[in-house]
Amino acid sequence: MSLTRIEFVNVNCVDDFYDQLEGQLELDEPLARNLDAVYDLLSTDLPGPAELVWYEAAFSKVALGDWYPRIVDVLNTASNDRNDLRVSFD
């Protein structure tokens, strides 16, 4: 099985996050723009193995404000719930 790799770069608003996630995956339907849908996608629907890399995370942390820890929590929870999903922040 091949590795699915998702890279987030220069995320400066929530729409950037959703756009980058959706744009890198071949989804049958558009992703609902909420964190529950992101969790569902990452925890059960995304074929593994998968790797998510968030570049310039420090920039995004400032730009996203309160959204950043909420998104990070969802990414980390999904990663903890399956053994073939790795999340890293650069």
Secondary structure, 3 states (H helix, E strand, C coil): CCCEEEEECCCCCHHHHHHHHHHCCCCCCCCCCCHHHHHHHHHHHCCCCEEEEECCHHHHHHHHCCHHHHHHHHHHHHHHHCCCEEEEEC
